[in-house]
Structure formats: C-alpha cells, structure tokens
C-alpha cells in the first residue's frame, strides 16, 4: 500500500510545534512528545530535578488546545482527594443524599493535567487516578463520568520505590523522559538573557486544536496502517528484550513490558504517522519505543541499542538473494583459479631458525668461540661489506664480536678472525612450498566464462536497478519526522545501503575474475 501524504495535517502540526517551542531551549523534543501523547490520548512522565522546565512543558501544552482548561497541582503526602478531584457538594449531600464532588476547575473537568511529585499521592488519589489514566473515566459518587482529559503530564525528581503500591500508576505512563539542565553553553546564555514570557499564550488561534478536530483525528489515527516491516521490528525488539531478561534472571535489571504497553506503543506510532501526514507507520516511528520501554534510566542505553539494531538489521529489505549471488561468484572464482593456475610442490633448502632468533653456524673448527648469529644482524649483512657482528655460544651467551659479511655461496657467512677470512655454512632444512604457474584457458573455456560472467553482471545490474526503483518511498522523507531526531534516518537507510554495498563488492570481485582470465601471461 503506497504511503499518502496529508500535507494539511503535517503543516498545521509542524507550525503548532514551532510555536509551542518558541523561547524554549533544549526542551523541543519533550514538548513535541507531550503533544503527541496528548493527541494519542496517552500520558507522559517527566523525571528530573526542580527547575528544569517540567511544569513549563505542561503549561505550554495547554495553549495547543482552543478550549483547553488546565489543572496543575503539587502533590504532597498531605494532599486530599478534595484538592485534586473537587470538594463534596454539600447541597447534593443534604438535599439528595448523594455523595458527589464539584469537579469544575479540578482534575476531572480539565483538558490538560499536570501533577508534580506524583509519587507523594496517597492511596485514595492513586486509585481514582488509575481509572482516569487508563479508561478516561472518573467515578463521581455512584456514577461513572467520561472525562475530556487530552493530556496528563506527571513529574517527579525520583522514580517510584521498588515493590510499592505505585507500580500500577507507573505502568500507565506510556512515555517516560528524563530532563536535565541545559547542556550547550550557547543555549544556556540565550535562556538566561531571553526576556520573552514563555508562560504566556502566544499561539495563533488558527493553530489551536479543537475538540471536533481531535475527535476526527482519533478515528483517522485508528485507521493508520501498520506494515509488515514495522510489525517485524516490534517483534524483534520484544524477542531481544526477552533474551536480555533471560540473561539477567535474578537481577534487578529486568525490562518488564506487558501486552497493554505494546498495544499502546503501536497506537502512539499510528498517531505519529498521522500527524506526520502519512497513511501508514514507518520505521522512523519505531524509535518512539525507546521512550516507552524503560523502567529505570540505566536501561535506556540497552533499549536504544536493541531498537536501533532491530531497525538497522530487520527494517526495509529487498528480495535480493545475496547468499545465492555470493555463492555463484565464489564458484566462478574457484573454477577460473583451478583452470588458469597450476600448482605444484617444490622442495627447497631454507635456513633453520633457532628459537626464532638465531641462525646456527655449521663449524668443523674451533678458530673462534660462537656458534649462533642473530637473524636480524645476518639479514643486514652485505657482500664484501664487513660489519661488527655478535656471536653466541651453545648457552646463548654473547662470546664474540667479530667482523662478518654474507658469503658468496648461498646460506653462508664469512667471519674475519686473526686477519683471516673463514667461510661457514648456516644450518638449513628441507622445506616444501607451492609454486603457481599461470596458463591461458582454452578458447572454448574462455567463451563459456565470458557468457557466465555476462550473465552474472546482468543479474547484478538487475538487482541494483531493483533497489533504485523499488526502494520504499518512506526513505525520501525519513529526516522530516516531527517526533524523532533526523539523525536516526541513517539507521533506517542502513539496511538497504548494506545491500547496495554488498552488490558493489560482488561486482568488483567479478571484474577481478574477468581480468584474471583475460590477462593471463
């Protein structure tokens, strides 16, 4: 199914994101992901110390919605349900004997919710939050009310304690981001000198999202296709996480991801595809998994590695049988080599090293002490150019330093002692080596090889053209994903690029084979 592009959605969301990020420094991606999660109907958790812009992101996000009403609260262990969900209506309690809260201007009546220090919430607040986070339902008195909360942003400077009652709430936060201080000094200076009011609503009215628009988009998001390469990538990531957990059994490094989270991840990718103006999810959207799978910050590097490798190795592939091609070229190389190169064994004399450091003099006299000469020194000796050379005894002790030169006969050394020249052979051994003789192939054989070579060249050209003509059209715009850094585009392209490089290497090998049999002699 070809990808269709809805430029109107992409253009509007892109302009909206630019407006939301104006005046922010190194917070662009958290803002983008917060808007994505809100449109997808999901929640996001921000981990970081005070003063890094967590509440700012939530306040900016509410300006994205035309009828946006926000609710913001700093939790403490003394927070009560009245402060979060609204006070009990005394009138209804007295007149109708109904226990019901006045939710207007509180969390159930808001569109954008920001709950800071979320882990300090008490059990009563936690229980009510669970149904809101998962089902968008708030039970007010004896009735269930559907809430119109589009985005829930929570924050803390710590993670929930292990094995605590907060685990169910922690699992409800689909996106998890860690924020820190601004890293680049240029951005830091710009931030501290910028006088713009980043807390003010400066978003143009035509960019704001309406309730009707969001309802229409929700249906469109559900219709976004999830192609086979994306499902395959998700499956590979899941398998790799399970393998990681199997290796880490019994440790606290397990990466637990349950079925509900996988389902929500796929819908988040669908939302990304739709807001990018596409009719189907692509591999760039798969990088969103990195923000959804970690339970502790130290797990992110491993998850990043698993997701990146899954996309690189199992992403866009073409039906190119590289193994068959490699085998064909290798068989051709072996056939040509066996025909044009005749190999036979030759026995020859070679110097025999001792300890890989010395050559031994074969002496039948005792004119001077020393039977071993260092190999390195012997290799430097020249004919008729005596040099001072070290000689060692049987125990490899240095016993003499004498003038010596290479002998005129092969494998000999000439030593000068008491004004006399003495020639000594060096100990040798018999050794075999393979000698290769090239011969021209018979014309009939060469004609057969030419046909075989042409057939392989033709097939290589067909595969190269197939990659050019049938490469996924998504590759043309992988760098323009609104919610994923453009740098990841190289990972998406790498699979096909590796196939291209492999075909180029096979073509080069084939050219070398052709040159070898046409230029013998």
Helices and strands as residue ranges (DSSP letters): H 7-21, H 28-39, E 43-47, H 54-62, E 70-74, H 81-85, H 90-95, G 107-109, E 112-116, G 118-120, H 123-135, E 137-140, E 143-146, E 151-156, H 167-172, E 175-178, H 185-193, G 205-207, H 211-222, H 228-247, H 259-275, G 283-291, G 297-299, H 300-314, H 322-340, E 341-351, E 358-362, E 372-374, H 375-380, E 387-392, E 398-406, E 412-417, E 420-426, E 428-438, H 443-470, G 473-476, G 478-480, G 486-488, H 489-518
